[in-house]
Amino acid sequence: MVSMAVTQLKVAHAVTPEGVIDDAVLTLDGERIVSIESGGGGEGRLWAVPGFVDSHTHGAVGVAFGNPDREANMRAINYHRTQGSTSIICSTVTEPIDKLVEQSKVLRELYEAGEIAGIHLEGPFLAEEKKGAHDAALLCDPEPELVERLIEAGGPALRMITMATEREHSEWATKRFVEAGVHVAFGHSDANDVITAESIEWGADIATHLFSAMRSIHHREPGPVPVLLSDERVMVELICDGIHHAPVIAAMSIDAAGPGRVALVTDAMSATGVGDGNYLLGELEVEVKDGTARLVTADGSEGAIAGSTLTMARAFEFVVQEVGVSIPDAALMAATTPAKWHGIPDVGELAPGKFADICLVDDDGKLHGVLRRGEWIVSPG
C-alpha cells in the first residue's frame, strides 16, 4: 500500500453528478475534493470515477468479517481497498445469535473508527428452501427478542439485514428494523410475487443478490424478481462475476431497473485474494475451485454456490466489457447508487466537499489506481 498525499490529479475524463468533464483537473485538499474543472492539458488516458462502494462483502485474504482479531479484519478491508472498494459494508452469515452479537461488536468498533461504512447481517432469518450456503440448523424466525438483540448490538453501524419475509413475525420485524434505521433486504426467500410486494409495503427496499436464492421467473408464476425490478422503491444487488448469472441477465436487469437502482456487489468470501482451496463460511465448509466457491457436500456432489471470490475492480470491468455498460453508468452502480441508498455520507460522487475517494479506470473499465481520503492506495505509477 502506498501512502502519499495528492493535491492535484489530471485525467482524460471525470465522472461527476453533472456529467462527464473531459480533460479534467481534480484539486484536492487533504481528504476532500476542492474542485473539478476542465483544462488539464490533455494529460493521461484514464477516467476518474468515485471510489467503489461494496455494500455486500464477507471477507478476503483468508479472513471472514467479524473475526475477533481486529487486525485480521483490517487485512481484509485493506485488500478490498486495493481493489477499488474505498467504502465497504461488512457482511456476516448465519450464526448462533450470541456469535452474531459478538461479531457485530467487533465490526461496530471498526465502523466507529471510520474503517467501514456499516454492517450487513445476512441471516439468520432466512428460508430453509432457499438457504444457499447458510446452515439450515441455525435459521429461525425474527422473534422480537432476537431482533432487539441484533439492533442493540449493531447500533448505528447496522445498515442492512437480509430476511425471508414469509417467515413468521416478518411484518413486525421489517417495520421494527426500518424504525431503527436498518434497511431490510428481501433475500434467501421462497416467497411468491404477492408476499414480495407486501414486504415492500412493510418497508423492505433492497434485493439481496437478485436471482440467487429466490424463486425463478416463470410466465405464469412470476415470483419475486419482476416485482423487485419494477418497483421504484427497491435497489437490487447484482453479483457480476459471470458465475451467478449470465451477462444478458445483468443487461436485462440494468435496463429494467436503471443504474440508479442497481448496486454492484461482490458477496466476496474469505477466499477472495487467496485462491483455490478449502475454507469456512460461517459454520460450513467451502471449496473454491477455479475461482468458484461451493459448499462441500457429504456425498461429493456439487454443492450450492457459496458467495464469490469477486472484487469490485473485476465487477466494474465485467459490466463494461461483458455487459456493455458505459463507464458513467458503471460508476453509478459501483459507487453512487449504493452510497445514496445506504445513506453513506460524503462518498459515491466526485464533487467539491466530498471525500477524495477516487478510482482510475481505462476505457475498458480496468482499474489502474485507487485514492482513498486523498492518499494513494494503489498508484497508477
C-alpha positions as CSV (number, residue, x, y, z in Angstrom):
1,M,0.0,0.0,0.0
2,V,1.3,3.4,-1.0
3,S,0.6,6.3,1.4
4,M,1.2,9.6,-0.4
5,A,-1.0,12.7,-0.3
6,V,-2.1,14.1,-3.7
7,T,-3.1,17.7,-4.3
8,Q,-3.9,17.7,-8.0
9,L,-5.0,14.9,-10.3
10,K,-5.2,15.2,-14.1
11,V,-7.3,12.7,-16.1
12,A,-8.8,12.4,-19.5
13,H,-12.4,12.2,-18.1
14,A,-14.0,12.7,-14.7
15,V,-17.5,11.3,-13.9
16,T,-19.4,13.9,-11.8
17,P,-23.0,14.3,-10.8
18,E,-23.4,17.0,-13.5
19,G,-21.9,14.7,-16.2
20,V,-18.5,13.8,-17.7
21,I,-15.8,16.5,-17.6
22,D,-13.2,15.9,-20.2
23,D,-9.6,16.9,-19.9
24,A,-10.2,17.2,-16.1
25,V,-8.2,18.6,-13.2
26,L,-9.3,17.5,-9.7
27,T,-7.9,19.6,-6.9
28,L,-7.7,18.0,-3.5
29,D,-7.1,19.4,0.0
30,G,-6.3,16.7,2.4
31,E,-9.1,14.2,2.5
32,R,-11.5,16.3,0.4
33,I,-12.1,17.3,-3.2
34,V,-11.9,21.1,-3.7
35,S,-12.8,21.4,-7.3
36,I,-13.1,19.6,-10.6
37,E,-12.5,21.7,-13.7
38,S,-11.7,21.2,-17.4
39,G,-8.3,22.2,-18.7
40,G,-5.9,19.5,-17.7
41,G,-3.7,20.0,-20.8
42,G,-4.7,16.7,-22.4
43,E,-2.7,14.6,-19.9
44,G,-3.5,10.9,-19.4
45,R,-5.9,8.4,-20.8
46,L,-7.8,7.4,-17.7
47,W,-11.2,8.0,-16.2
48,A,-11.7,9.3,-12.7
49,V,-14.8,7.7,-11.1
50,P,-16.0,7.6,-7.5
51,G,-14.3,5.1,-5.2
52,F,-16.3,1.9,-5.2
53,V,-18.9,1.2,-2.5
54,D,-19.3,-2.5,-1.9
55,S,-22.4,-3.0,0.3
56,H,-22.2,-6.8,0.5
57,T,-18.9,-8.5,1.2
58,H,-18.0,-11.2,3.7
59,G,-14.2,-11.0,3.8
60,A,-10.9,-11.7,1.9
61,V,-7.4,-12.9,2.3
62,G,-8.4,-15.8,4.5
63,V,-10.4,-13.6,6.9
64,A,-14.2,-13.6,7.5
65,F,-15.5,-10.2,8.7
66,G,-16.5,-10.3,12.3
67,N,-13.3,-12.2,13.2
68,P,-12.5,-11.3,16.9
69,D,-9.0,-10.2,15.8
70,R,-9.3,-6.5,14.7
71,E,-6.1,-6.6,12.7
72,A,-7.4,-9.7,10.7
73,N,-10.4,-7.7,9.8
74,M,-8.2,-4.8,8.7
75,R,-6.2,-7.1,6.4
76,A,-9.4,-8.0,4.6
77,I,-10.5,-4.4,4.5
78,N,-7.2,-3.2,3.1
79,Y,-7.2,-5.9,0.4
80,H,-10.6,-4.7,-0.8
81,R,-9.4,-1.2,-0.8
82,T,-6.6,-2.2,-3.3
83,Q,-9.4,-3.4,-5.5
84,G,-11.1,-0.1,-5.5
85,S,-13.6,-0.5,-2.6
86,T,-12.9,2.7,-0.7
87,S,-16.1,2.1,1.3
88,I,-17.5,-1.3,2.4
89,I,-20.4,-2.6,4.4
90,C,-19.2,-5.8,6.1
91,S,-21.5,-8.8,5.8
92,T,-21.9,-11.7,8.2
93,V,-23.5,-15.1,7.5
94,T,-26.0,-17.1,9.6
95,E,-24.5,-18.0,13.0
96,P,-26.0,-18.5,16.5
97,I,-27.4,-15.2,17.8
98,D,-24.7,-15.0,20.5
99,K,-22.0,-15.2,17.9
100,L,-23.7,-12.6,15.7
101,V,-23.8,-10.3,18.6
102,E,-20.1,-10.7,19.2
103,Q,-19.3,-10.2,15.5
104,S,-21.4,-7.1,15.5
105,K,-19.5,-5.6,18.4
106,V,-16.2,-6.2,16.6
107,L,-17.5,-4.6,13.4
108,R,-19.2,-1.8,15.2
109,E,-15.8,-0.7,16.6
110,L,-14.4,-0.6,13.1
111,Y,-17.4,1.5,12.0
112,E,-16.9,3.9,14.8
113,A,-13.2,4.2,13.8
114,G,-14.3,5.1,10.3
115,E,-12.8,2.0,8.7
116,I,-16.0,0.6,7.4
117,A,-19.4,2.0,6.3
118,G,-21.6,-0.4,8.3
119,I,-22.7,-3.9,9.0
120,H,-24.9,-6.2,6.9
121,L,-26.4,-9.3,8.6
122,E,-27.2,-12.0,6.0
123,G,-29.3,-14.2,8.2
124,P,-30.4,-15.9,10.4
125,F,-34.0,-15.0,9.4
126,L,-33.8,-16.9,6.0
127,A,-35.8,-19.7,4.4
128,E,-34.7,-23.3,4.5
129,E,-35.9,-23.8,1.0
130,K,-33.5,-21.0,-0.3
131,K,-30.8,-21.3,2.3
132,G,-27.9,-21.4,-0.2
133,A,-24.7,-21.5,1.8
134,H,-26.3,-20.9,5.1
135,D,-26.6,-23.5,7.9
136,A,-30.2,-24.7,7.9
137,A,-30.0,-25.7,11.6
138,L,-29.4,-22.1,12.6
139,L,-32.2,-20.5,10.6
140,C,-35.0,-19.1,12.6
141,D,-38.0,-16.7,12.7
142,P,-37.4,-13.0,13.5
143,E,-38.8,-13.1,17.0
144,P,-38.9,-9.8,18.9
145,E,-36.2,-10.8,21.4
146,L,-33.8,-11.8,18.7
147,V,-34.5,-8.7,16.6
148,E,-33.9,-6.4,19.6
149,R,-30.6,-8.0,20.5
150,L,-29.3,-7.6,17.0
151,I,-30.4,-3.9,16.8
152,E,-28.8,-3.2,20.2
153,A,-25.5,-5.0,19.2
154,G,-25.1,-3.2,15.9
155,G,-26.4,0.2,16.9
156,P,-25.8,2.9,14.3
157,A,-23.4,0.6,12.4
158,L,-26.2,-1.9,11.5
159,R,-27.1,-0.8,7.9
160,M,-28.9,-3.8,6.5
161,I,-30.3,-7.2,7.2
162,T,-31.4,-9.8,4.7
163,M,-34.6,-11.6,5.5
164,A,-37.0,-14.1,4.0
165,T,-40.1,-12.0,4.5
166,E,-42.5,-15.0,4.5
167,R,-41.3,-16.2,7.9
168,E,-43.4,-15.7,11.0
169,H,-43.2,-12.2,12.6
170,S,-41.7,-10.7,9.4
171,E,-44.1,-7.8,9.1
172,W,-43.4,-6.7,12.6
173,A,-39.6,-7.3,12.2
174,T,-39.4,-5.4,8.9
175,K,-41.1,-2.4,10.4
176,R,-39.0,-2.6,13.6
177,F,-35.7,-2.7,11.6
178,V,-36.8,0.2,9.4
179,E,-37.8,2.2,12.5
180,A,-34.3,1.5,13.8
181,G,-32.7,2.9,10.6
182,V,-31.9,-0.5,9.2
183,H,-32.6,-1.4,5.5
184,V,-34.4,-4.7,5.1
185,A,-33.3,-6.7,2.1
186,F,-35.5,-9.3,0.6
187,G,-33.4,-12.4,0.0
188,H,-32.9,-16.1,0.6
189,S,-36.6,-16.3,0.4
190,D,-39.2,-18.7,-1.1
191,A,-41.8,-16.0,-1.3
192,N,-44.0,-15.5,-4.3
193,D,-44.7,-12.2,-6.0
194,V,-47.6,-11.4,-3.7
195,I,-45.6,-11.7,-0.5
196,T,-42.7,-9.9,-2.1
197,A,-44.9,-7.0,-2.9
198,E,-46.3,-7.0,0.6
199,S,-42.8,-6.9,2.1
200,I,-42.0,-3.8,0.1
201,E,-45.1,-2.1,1.5
202,W,-43.8,-3.0,5.0
203,G,-40.5,-1.3,4.2
204,A,-38.2,-3.8,2.5
205,D,-36.2,-1.8,-0.1
206,I,-33.3,-3.9,-1.2
207,A,-33.0,-7.2,-3.0
208,T,-30.1,-9.3,-1.9
209,H,-28.2,-10.7,-4.9
210,L,-31.1,-10.6,-7.3
211,F,-31.9,-14.0,-8.8
212,S,-29.8,-16.0,-6.4
213,A,-31.6,-17.8,-3.5
214,M,-35.1,-16.8,-4.7
215,R,-37.7,-18.2,-7.0
216,S,-37.0,-18.0,-10.7
217,I,-39.2,-16.1,-13.2
218,H,-42.0,-18.1,-14.8
219,H,-44.5,-16.6,-17.1
220,R,-47.5,-17.9,-15.1
221,E,-45.8,-17.8,-11.6
222,P,-43.7,-14.6,-11.8
223,G,-42.0,-14.9,-8.4
224,P,-40.2,-12.0,-6.7
225,V,-37.8,-10.9,-9.5
226,P,-40.2,-8.9,-11.7
227,V,-41.7,-7.2,-8.6
228,L,-38.2,-6.2,-7.3
229,L,-37.1,-5.0,-10.7
230,S,-40.2,-2.9,-11.4
231,D,-40.7,-1.2,-8.0
232,E,-39.0,2.2,-7.8
233,R,-38.6,1.8,-4.1
234,V,-36.2,-1.1,-4.4
235,M,-32.5,-1.3,-5.1
236,V,-31.3,-4.6,-6.5
237,E,-27.9,-6.1,-5.9
238,L,-26.1,-7.8,-8.8
239,I,-23.0,-10.1,-8.5
240,C,-21.4,-9.6,-11.9
241,D,-18.8,-12.3,-12.0
242,G,-20.1,-14.3,-14.9
243,I,-21.0,-17.2,-12.5
244,H,-24.1,-16.0,-10.6
245,H,-25.9,-15.0,-13.7
246,A,-25.2,-14.6,-17.4
247,P,-24.2,-11.2,-18.9
248,V,-27.5,-11.0,-20.7
249,I,-29.4,-11.3,-17.4
250,A,-27.4,-8.4,-15.9
251,A,-28.1,-6.3,-19.0
252,M,-31.8,-7.1,-18.7
253,S,-31.8,-6.2,-15.0
254,I,-30.0,-2.9,-15.5
255,D,-32.3,-2.0,-18.4
256,A,-35.4,-2.8,-16.3
257,A,-34.4,-1.0,-13.1
258,G,-31.9,1.6,-14.4
259,P,-28.4,2.1,-13.0
260,G,-29.9,4.4,-10.3
261,R,-31.5,1.3,-8.7
262,V,-28.7,-1.3,-9.2
263,A,-25.8,-1.9,-6.9
264,L,-22.8,-3.9,-8.0
265,V,-21.7,-6.1,-5.0
266,T,-19.1,-8.8,-4.6
267,D,-20.6,-11.1,-2.0
268,A,-16.9,-11.9,-1.5
269,M,-15.9,-14.6,1.0
270,S,-12.6,-15.2,2.8
271,A,-11.0,-17.0,-0.2
272,T,-11.0,-13.7,-2.1
273,G,-7.5,-12.7,-2.9
274,V,-6.1,-16.1,-1.8
275,G,-7.0,-18.7,-4.4
276,D,-8.5,-22.2,-4.7
277,G,-8.7,-24.4,-1.6
278,N,-10.9,-25.2,1.4
279,Y,-12.4,-22.6,3.6
280,L,-15.1,-22.0,6.2
281,L,-18.1,-19.8,5.6
282,G,-19.8,-19.4,8.9
283,E,-20.1,-23.0,10.2
284,L,-19.9,-24.6,6.8
285,E,-17.0,-25.9,4.7
286,V,-16.5,-24.4,1.3
287,E,-14.3,-25.5,-1.6
288,V,-13.0,-22.9,-4.1
289,K,-12.2,-24.4,-7.4
290,D,-11.3,-22.3,-10.5
291,G,-12.4,-19.3,-8.6
292,T,-15.9,-20.6,-7.8
293,A,-16.9,-21.2,-4.2
294,R,-19.3,-24.0,-3.4
295,L,-20.4,-25.9,-0.3
296,V,-18.7,-29.2,0.4
297,T,-21.2,-32.0,0.4
298,A,-21.1,-35.3,2.2
299,D,-21.7,-37.3,-1.0
300,G,-19.3,-35.4,-3.1
301,S,-22.0,-33.9,-5.3
302,E,-21.8,-30.3,-6.5
303,G,-22.8,-28.0,-3.6
304,A,-24.5,-24.7,-3.6
305,I,-22.6,-21.6,-4.7
306,A,-21.2,-20.0,-1.5
307,G,-20.6,-16.4,-2.1
308,S,-17.9,-15.4,-4.5
309,T,-14.2,-14.5,-4.9
310,L,-15.2,-11.4,-6.9
311,T,-13.7,-8.0,-6.4
312,M,-15.3,-4.6,-7.2
313,A,-12.5,-4.0,-9.7
314,R,-13.4,-7.1,-11.6
315,A,-17.2,-6.4,-11.3
316,F,-16.7,-3.0,-12.8
317,E,-14.5,-4.3,-15.6
318,F,-17.0,-7.1,-16.3
319,V,-20.1,-4.9,-16.7
320,V,-18.1,-2.6,-19.0
321,Q,-16.6,-5.3,-21.2
322,E,-19.1,-8.2,-21.0
323,V,-22.4,-6.4,-20.4
324,G,-21.7,-3.3,-22.4
325,V,-22.3,-0.7,-19.8
326,S,-20.8,2.8,-20.2
327,I,-18.2,4.0,-17.7
328,P,-20.6,6.6,-16.2
329,D,-23.4,4.0,-15.7
330,A,-20.9,1.5,-14.2
331,A,-19.7,4.2,-11.8
332,L,-23.3,4.8,-10.7
333,M,-23.9,1.2,-9.9
334,A,-20.4,0.6,-8.3
335,A,-20.5,3.8,-6.1
336,T,-23.2,6.4,-6.4
337,T,-26.3,4.2,-6.1
338,P,-25.2,2.1,-3.1
339,A,-23.8,5.2,-1.3
340,K,-27.1,7.1,-1.7
341,W,-29.3,4.1,-0.9
342,H,-27.4,3.3,2.3
343,G,-27.0,6.9,3.3
344,I,-23.2,6.8,3.5
345,P,-22.1,10.4,3.8
346,D,-19.6,12.2,1.5
347,V,-18.8,9.2,-0.8
348,G,-20.1,7.8,-4.0
349,E,-19.7,11.0,-6.1
350,L,-16.8,13.2,-7.4
351,A,-17.9,16.6,-6.2
352,P,-16.4,19.5,-4.2
353,G,-16.7,18.8,-0.5
354,K,-16.8,15.0,-0.9
355,F,-14.1,12.7,0.2
356,A,-11.3,12.3,-2.3
357,D,-12.2,8.6,-2.8
358,I,-11.3,8.0,-6.5
359,C,-10.7,5.1,-8.8
360,L,-8.8,5.4,-12.0
361,V,-10.0,3.2,-14.8
362,D,-9.3,2.9,-18.5
363,D,-11.8,2.7,-21.4
364,D,-12.2,-1.0,-20.8
365,G,-13.1,-0.5,-17.2
366,K,-9.8,-1.9,-15.9
367,L,-8.6,-0.5,-12.6
368,H,-5.3,1.4,-12.6
369,G,-5.3,3.4,-9.4
370,V,-7.1,4.0,-6.1
371,L,-7.2,7.1,-3.9
372,R,-8.8,6.9,-0.5
373,R,-9.2,10.1,1.5
374,G,-6.7,11.8,-0.8
375,E,-3.9,9.2,-0.4
376,W,-2.8,6.6,-2.9
377,I,-3.8,3.0,-2.0
378,V,-2.7,1.9,-5.5
379,S,-0.7,4.4,-7.5
380,P,-1.2,4.3,-11.3
381,G,2.6,4.8,-11.5
